[in-house]
Amino acid sequence: MTGLKKGLKSRCITRDLKWGVPVPLERFSDKVFYVWFDAPIGYVSITSCYTPEWEKWWKNPEDVELYQFMGKDNVPFHTVMFPSTLLGTSENWTLMKTISVTEYLNYETGKFSKSKGIGVFGNDAKDTNIPVEVWRYYLLTNRPEVSDTLFTWADLQAKLNSELLNNLGNFINQVLSFIVKPPGRGYGSIIPQPSDADPDPLQHEPTRKLVGSIVDYVEQYVGAIEKVKLKQGLKIAMSISSEGNGYLQESKFWKLYNDDQLSCSLVIRTSAGLVYLLTCLLEPFMPSFSLEVMFPSTLLGTSENWTLMKTIRKFSKSKGIGVFGNDAKDTNIPVEVWRYYLLTNRPEVSDTLFTWADLQAKLNSELLNNLGNFINRVLSFIVKPPGRGYGSIIPQPSDADQDPLQHEPTRKLVGSIVDYVEQYVEAMEKVKLKQGLKIAMSISSEGNGYLQESKFWKLYNDDQLSCSLVIRTSAGLVYLLTCLLEPFMPSFSLEVLKQLNLPPDTPTLLEKGDFDRVSRPWEILPAGHKIGTPVPLFKELKDEEVEFFREKFAGSQADRIVRAEAEAEKIAEKLKKTEWKKATACKTLKPATESKAKAHAETEISITRLDICVGLITSVELVDPPKSATVGERVTFPGFNGEPGSDDVLNPKKKVWETLQWKKATACKTLKPATESKAKANAETEISITRLDICVGLITSVQKHPDADSLYIEDSNHIY
């Protein structure tokens, strides 16, 4: 406003500094651009790095609305300097429509200062263990939209206890807790059914008043959000929660349950609807709160006997919660299944939830029974020998063939496919990946429907011309699917190309821009082309596998360690039961299968069972450790420092060598690879074993190695 009243003044756009973006003019080679001149240009340049179609956003004021959010210090640069720069080019730039500016949020008695350690920052907030949604709510209700606001712990406490707990949480919990009570005390988790005898809901005075208030509040909420008045929008949503609490109190639903079942049913149905409305209105502010409420609320509306979850846990690599890259690899579920599931579950608009049951359902129903089934049916029929199929050859059209579009199933299919491909292209251009993938899978569903409707297996004997058309069309659809799904599941597309006997670098229809052939799918693959050998593309994920994965990756890292230690104890107990022949003068260790019976029993140990395998070693030596060695010290030799990841021999993560750690160093003998030293002449100190499945005593304690997913021996009774 000051600029408008006093007039705009010239601003210097360069600085005499050593760092910054240099001015690309010879006479200004010793200067750099002022940061707030060049920084906003980065908005445009970073978009151009992301997509070559950046002008659809930045040079499209008719279709694009630009909203900006920032602190008050940066207002002049975004409202005056940057727009002036754009206008000065005389090009059709998208200019800012709305700016949402905040004042300062101060801390207790002063300003926040990270350098001075004054205030609460992200890591501090996390350490309090106060839920993230509480922080989001408090900071949004305290958002300094008009003037500076103040963070105080007392205010945070008040807003949590009075607004979130006693208002919002109390209303939702009252409603849902009453619904889940067993019949006779509640509704057995079922939203009650209306009755034909029900009066008009608006004749019920508390309901009529509630509806009037809610309609007004929702209109105000929409107006506030459209004007980017976030603080006001949140306040209005919380007012609806207050109305809900008042409605419950006025209606006295707990009395109505025994005195007036019809009215009680109406109050509960209305309140449950209000719970859902609140999850929608509060989702922009507290997304995980809405996810937590919405999922059980939706299930309560069904007649199924659902087990409601207590909490929805976030992925956390540091805490070991969730399934990550190495875990996914260990499941042996193909990478394309993971890619498909994560893309169909992509949280583009709101938070989404990973569950093993959902992964199983999508694999078995969508990939296996839909996509895989369609492709395998088509290709398997083509490779059947003549008389039963086409001998691996795409069938030739005949001069007697009718116009393909005169074949009703084919005509309907083409109409659907053309529409789907247009929708797919539009979705991909808008980077709506989830929608694009869904559309591609719809084309696969159309293909399965086409095969069923045409009954190609009957046509083969009854109508060869029609059967040939159906198979050519279906084979073209298979190729179309490889093109559409390639951005999502590239190795799947490579496998299908292989089964079609097409080179992996075959240009897709999208690369060629050859959409015209989509309307003639029977021409996509040339007649007479010989396909390869079809094999199933996906494998069913069984219930027992899902249960195994769910148990394996359940809980936190600490939970998994507990389970691993319990398993280690079982192994230790198992080893204790292993029987050994005791030798008084043992020098040589050999598996019983590798040695012949010797004359002197005292020099032989016969190992009948080997439980620990540390690798294939052709020769090892016994050497004495240094006298200064302490308990638990790593095994080290010249060239092998024993640190994790330092070499391929003493690296526990390679699972080639296991470090043996003993509590008693006095009786310790250390195994050194023979590759690092020559065999000694004295046979008494040499062990020659073609396979080393080491067992040199009774293991009494086994622990998990701190640097690897493996076990090491902590204590043993030696039998030297």
N, C-alpha and C positions, 0 to 999 in steps of 0.2 A: 504494500500500500504506500509505503514511503516513496518508492520509485515512481508510482503513478502520480503522487501529489507533487513531488519536486522535479519530476522528469528523469529519464534514464541518463546515466553518465557513462562515459567511455570506460571500458575495462581493459587492462593489459592482459594479453593472452600468452605472454612469454615470461620466463624467469631466467635469471643469471645463475643457474645451478649446474653442477657437474652430472647429476642424475636426472633422468626423465626421458621423455620422447623428444629427440632432436628435431629442430625446425628444418624441414627439407629445402632450405633456401641458402644459397652460398653466402649472402651478406649477413645471415643470422646463424651461421654455422656454430657459433659459440653459445647459442641459447637453446633452451628446451621449452616445450609448451607448458603453460600453467595447468596443473593437474585437473582442475575443474573445467578446463576447456576441452581437453582430450578425453577425459574419463567417460563422459556420457556418450561419446562417439563409440566407445567400446560396446555399448548396448547393441548397436547396429552390427559392428564387426564380429561380435561373438555369435550373433544370429547367423551371419553369413558363413561363419566357420561350421555352424551346425547344419545348415541346409543351403544348397544353391538357390533355393526358392525364397530367400530371405525377403525379397521385395513384396511377397504376398502379405507380409506382416508390416514392414516398415514403409512401404509405398502404396498403401491401400486404405486411405482414410475413409472410404465409403463403407468398407466392410469390417474394419478393425477398430476397436476402442482401446486406447492405451490408458491403463491405470498405473499410478506410481505411488509407492509407499516410502516414506523417509522421515528423518529427523528434521527439526526446524532449521538447523544451520545450513542445510543443503538446498533450501527452497529457491533462492535466487538463481542458482546454476541450472535448475531443472525447469523453472517457470519463465526465465528470461534469456539466459545465455544460450542454452542448448536449443530451444525453439528458434531463437534469432539466427543461430548458425544454420539450422535447417532451412528457414525461410530465405536466407541469403543465397542459397543455391538455386532458387527458383524452380525446384523440383517438387513433385507431388508427395511430400512426406506425410506419414501418419503422425500427427501431433497429439500431445497429451490431452486427454479428455478430462480426467479426474486425478487430483493429487490428494493423498491422505497423509497428513503431516502430524507428527507427535511432538509435544513439548518434552521437557526433561522429567524422567522418573528419578527422584532423589531417594537417598537411603537414610532412614531414621532422622539424623540431625544434619546430614551433609550430603555431598554428591557421591555417587558411585565412582570408584576409582580402582581399576584393576591393578595399576602400577603400585598403588599404595595399599592394596589389599582391603579396600573399604567396600563393603557390600557383599551381596550373594550372587555368585555367577553359576554358570551351567554345571560345573563339576561339584560346586558346593550344594546346589539344589539337589543334585543326584544323591549326594552323601547323606542328606537329611532323611531319605527314604519316604518323603512325602510324595504321594503319587503325582505323576506328571500332569494329570488332568486338574489336580488342585492348583498347581502352579499356573497352568494355562488359564484357568478360570480367574484366579486372583489378578494376574497381570492384565488380563483383558478387561476386567471390571475396573481396574485401576489405570487403564490406558490414558496417558496424558494427551487427550485429543484437543482440548481447548487451552489448558494451562498446565503448569507443572503439577505433578502429583507426588505422593510420598509413600515409599515402602516402609511398613513397620510390621514387626512380628505380631504385635497385638492385633493389627488390622487383618493380617493373614489368618490368625486364629479365629477371629470373629466371623470372617466370611466363610471359612471352612465349616465351623460349627453351626452357625445360624442359617446360612444360605444353602450350602451344599448338603450338610447332614440333616438339619431339622426341616428344611423346606423340600428340596429336590429329592434327596435320598429317602426321606420319610414318606413322601407321597408315593413314589414308585414301589417302595418296599411294602407299604400298607396294601396296595392293590394286588401285587403279585403274590404276596404271602397269603392273602385271603383266598385267592383263586386256587392255590395249590393245596389248601387244606382238604382233607378227605370229605366225601359227601356226608352230610349231616352237620358239618362244621364249615364247609366251603364247597368248592366245585370240582374237586379232584383233578386240578390242573387244566380243566377245560373251560374255555370262554362260554358262559351260559347261553343257551338257545333262547331266542325270543319266542313268545307264545302268541297264538291267534287271539287270545283274550287280552293281549297287551293294549293299553290305551296309547294314544298318540304320545310319543316321548315328550313333546313340547307342552303337553298338558301337565307334566310333572314339573312343578314350580322350580325346584332346585336345578333341574336339568335345563329348563328354559332359560333361566338367568345365566347359567354357565355358558350355554351356546352363544348367547348374545355377547358376552364378554370375550370369549375365545375368538369369535369372528373379527371383532374389532382389533384384538391384540395381533392376530396374524396379519391383518392388513397393515398395521403399524410396523410390524417386524419386516415385512417385505419392503416397505418404503425406506426403512432405516438401512437395510442391507444394500439396497440399490444405490443409496447415497453414501455408502461405505462408512456409515456410522455404526461401527462394530460394537462399541460400548453400549450404545442405546439398544441395538438389536439383541444383545445378550441379556440386558436388563428386562426387555419385554418378554423374552422366552422364560425367564425365571418368574415373571409375574403370572404366566400361565400355570406354572407349577403351584404357585400360591393359591390360584383359583381352584386348582384341583384339590388341594388340602381343605380349603373352605367348603368345597362341594361334598367331600366325604364327611366332614363334621356336620354340615347342615342336614344331610340325608340320613345320618346315623345308620349306615349300611349294616352294622353289626346287629342292630335291633330289627331292621327290615328283614334280615335273613329268616327270622322266625315268625315275624308278624305280617310281612307283605312280600312274598317271594317274587311277584311280578316286578314290583318297584326295585327290589334288591338286584334282580337280574339286570334291569335297565341301568342302574347306577354302576354296577361292575363292568358291564359292556362299555359304557361311556368312559369310565375311568381308564380301562385298558386301552381304549382308543387314544385317550389323552397321553398315556405313557408313550405310545408309538409316535404321536405327534411331537412330543418333547425330544425324542431321540432324533427326529428329523431336523428340528429347529436348532438343536444344540450341536449337531454333527460338525458344522464349520468351526466351532469353538473347541469342542472336546470330542474328537473323533473316536478315541478308544473307549470313552464312556458310552457313546452311542452304540458301538459294536458290542460292548458288554451287555447292554440292556436289550438291544434289538434281537439278538440271537435267541435267548431264552423266551422273550416275549412272543416271537414268531412260533416257537415250538409249542408254547402253551395253547395256541389257537388250533392245534390239531388234536386228533383223538388218539395219537400214538403214545405209548408209554416211554417217553424220552427220559434219559438221565441228563439233567442239566449240569453244565460245567460250573465249577466254583470260580475259576479265574481263567482269563485268556492270557497266556504268557507270551512275552516278546522274545524273538530270537536274540540270543546273546552269546557271541563266540567266547567272550572272556569267562562266562559262567557255564559254558558248555550246554546251553539250552537251545535245542533246535537241531536241524540237519544241515550240515555245511558240505562244501565240495568234496572233502575227503570221505565224509560219511556217505554221501550220495554214491561215490565211486565204489565204496565197500559193499553197497547193497547189490551190486551187479544189475541193477535196473538200468536199461539202456539210456544213454545220454539224451536221445531224442524224446524219450518218455518224460524225463525231467524238464527238458526244454518246453515240451507241449504243456505239461501241467502248470509250470510256473508262468507261462504266457497266458493261458486261459484264466489263471488266478491272479493276473497282474493287477496290482492295486492302483488303477488309473484314476479313479474318482474318490474312493474311500479305502480304508484299511480292509485287507482281506485276511483269510485264515488258512494256514496249511494244516491239513489233517491227513493221516494215512488212509482213512476210509475214502476220502474224496479223491486222493491220488489213485487208489485202487479202482474206484468207480469210473474215473475218466479214462484210465488205461483200458479197462475191460470193456466198457460200453462204447466209448468214443473212438479210441484208437484200434482196438482189436475187432470189436463187432461191427463197427461202421467202416472206418477207413481201410483197415487191413482186410476185412472181409470182402469189400468191394473189389479191391485190386487183385486179391488172390483168386476170387471167383472168375474174373475176366481172363487173367493170364493163364490160370490152370486149365480153363476150357480151351483156350487157343492152342496150348501145347499138346493136347490130347491127339492121338494119331487119327488120320483120316478115317471117317466112318464113325468116329466119336467126337472129333474136334477138327482142328485145322492144321495139325502137324507143325505147330510153332509159327505159322505164316499168317500175317494179317490178310483176311480173305479179300479176294478181288471182287469189285462190283461187276455187274452184268449189264449188257445192253438192254436186257429186259427189265432192269430195275426201275421201279416207279420213283417219282420225286420223293426223296426222303421225308419231306415235310408232309407228304400225304399219309405217312405212317403216324397214326395218332399219338402213341407213346413218345415217339421221337420228336414230334412237333411240340408237345407239351414240355419235354425235357429242354429243348433248345430255348424256348421262351424263358424258362426259369434260369437256365445257366447264363444267358446274356444279361439278365437283370442282376444276378448275383455277381458277375464279374465287374459290372459297372459299379455296384456298391462296394466291392472289394477294392477297386482302384481308388475310389473316393476316400474310403477309410484309411488306406495306406498313405495317401497324400496328406491326410490330416494327422498322421502318426497315431491313429487309433488302432494299435496293434491287436489288442484283444478282440475288437470287433472284426478286423480283417481276418483273423484266424478262425473266428466263429463262422464267418461267411464261407470261407474255403471248406470247412467241414460240412456246411450245409450242402455244398455241391456234391460231396461224397454221399450224403444221405439221399440226394436226388438220384445219384447213380444206382444205389441199392434199390430204390423204389422203381427205377426204370427196368432193372433186370427182373424184378418180381412181376411187374405189370406185363412185360413182353413175353415172359416165360420162354426164354431163349432155348432152354433145354428141350422143350417140346417143338419149338420152331425148327430146330435142327433137322428133325425128321419130317415135319409137316409143311414147312415153308422156308426153303433154303435161302431164298432171296431176302426175306425179312430177317432171318437169323443173321445173315452176313451183314446186313445194315446195322443191326443191334450190336454185334460184336465190334465192327469198325468204329461205331460211335462210342462204345464203352471204352475201347482201347484209347481213343482220342481223349476221352475224359480222364483216363489214368494219367496220360501225359500232361494234361492241363493241371491236374492236381499236383504233380511234381513241380510245376512252375509256380503255382500259387503258394505252395507250402515251403518252397525252398528258403525264403527269408526266415522262416521259423524253425524248420528242421532240415538243415542242409544235408546231413549225412543220410537221412531218410530219402531225400530226393535223389542222392547219388545211388543209393541201393536200388531204387525203382528204375532209374535210367539203366543200371546194369541189367536188371531183369528184362527191360525192354530192348536190351542189346543196342543201346545208344551210347556214344562216347560221353564221358563226364563233362566235357566242355560244350555240350550241345546248348546253343542259345535258347533261352526260355522264350515263351510267347511274349512275356513282359519286356524282355530285352529287345526283341525284334519290333515291339510295338504292333505285333500282328494280331490285333484283336478281331479282325474280320473273320478269321478262321474259327473263332469261338462259336459263331453262328452256324458253322459247318463242321461240327466235331468229327464226323465220319471221314473228313479229309485231313485231319491233323497228322495222323501217322500214314505213311504211304502204303497203299495196298501192295502186297508181295514182300513187305519187310519181315524178316525173320527175327522173332524175339528170343530172349535168353531163357534161362531156367527160373521159373518162379519158386520162391520159398516164402514161408510165412514171415511177415514183417514184424509182428508183435507176439509176445507170449503172455498168457494169462497170469495175473498176480493173484495168488490164492490167499484164502483167509488166514491160513497158518503162517504164511510169509509176512502178511501184514501185522499179525499179532507179534511175531518175532521182532520185526523192525520197531514196532511201537514200544515194546519192552526194552529193546536194546538202546534206543535213543531217548528213553523217558527220563524226566528229571533233569537235574543240573549235573555239572561236571563232578561235584562232590558225591552225588548219588551214584554216578557211574563208577567212581573210584571205590565206593563201598561195595558195589556189586562185584567189581574186579577183585577186591581183596577177599571177598567171600569165596569166589571161584578159586583164588590162589590157595586158600585154606583147604579147600577140597582136594586140590592137587597135592598139597603137602601131606594130607592124611593118606592119600593114595600112595604116595612115595614111601611113607613110613611102613606100609604093608608089603613093600617089595622085599623079597627074600634074597640074601646074598650068601655065597659060600665064603667063609672067612679064611684068609690066608695069612700064615705067620711070617713068610719070607717073600711077600709079593714084590716083584720088580716090574713085571710086564702086564699091561691091561689089554686084553683082546676080547671082542665079542665072541661068545661061544660058537657062533656060526663061522667065525673066521679062523678058529684055531683047532688043531687036532688034539686029541688026548695026550697029555704028557705023562712021563714016568713019575715025575715028582709032583705030587698033588699040592705040596706047600708053595709052589711057585706059580700056581694057576688060579685065576679068578674066573668063574664061569658066570657070565651075566645072562640070565634067562629072560629078563625084561628090561627094556631101555625106555625111560620116560622123558629124558631130556635130550633134545637134539640141537646141537649148536653149529652144525654145518658139516660139510664134507671136507675133511683134512686128511691128507695122505701120510703126513708124518709130523709129530710134535716132539718137543723136548721138555723135560722137567728142569727148571732152573730155580735157584734160591732167590727170594726177593731181598732187597736191601734191608739191613738190620734196622734202619731208621724208619721202615715202612710202618704206617699206622693203619688201624682198622678202617676199612672202607676206602682206602686210597685206590685211585684208578690204576689200572695196569698200564705201564709205559715201557717202551723199548726204543732204541734208536730208530728214528724214522716214523714212530707211532707215538704221538703224545697222549692218545687216549681221550681227547676231547670229542664231544658229540659233533658229528659232521666233518671232522678233520680228515678222515681217511675212509677207505672202503673196507678196512679190516676191523678196526676197533670202533666201528660206528654202530651203536645199538639200533639206530633207526633203519640201518640197512638190513638188520636181522641176519647178518653174516656171522657176527661174533658176539657172544654174550660176555660181559665183564663179570667175573666171579669175585665177590667180596666176602671175606671171612672175618668173623669176630676174633678168632684166635690167630694171631700172626705167627706164633711160634711154630705151628705145625703146617704153615702155609707153603704150598708148592704152586708155582704159577706156570700156566701154559703159554708158551711162546711159539708163534708160527714157525715152522721149519724153514719157511722161505727167507726168514731173517737170519738164520744161522745154520751152519752145516751140522750134519749129524755127528755126534761125538763117537769116538772109537769105543768108549766104555759102554757095553751093552746094558750094564746095570742102570744107567741113567737115561736110556733111550726107550721111547715107546713108539712102535711102528704099528699104526692102526689104519686100515684102509677106510674105515668109516668111524667117526668119533661121535658116539651118542653118549656123551660123558656121564658117568655116574661113579663117583669116587668115594661115596659114603652115604650115610643116611641123612637126608636133608631134613632139618628140623624147623627151618623157617624160610619162607619165601616172601619177597616183597616186590611191589611194582617199581621198575626202574624210573628214577625221577626225570629222565630225559627221553623216554620212549615208551611206546605201548608194548612193553615186554616185561618179563620177570627176571630178577636176579636172586642168587642164593645169598642169604644173609648168614646162616649158621649151618654147620654140618659136623657130624662125627666122622673123623677120617679113618681110613683103613689102610694106611700105608704099610 
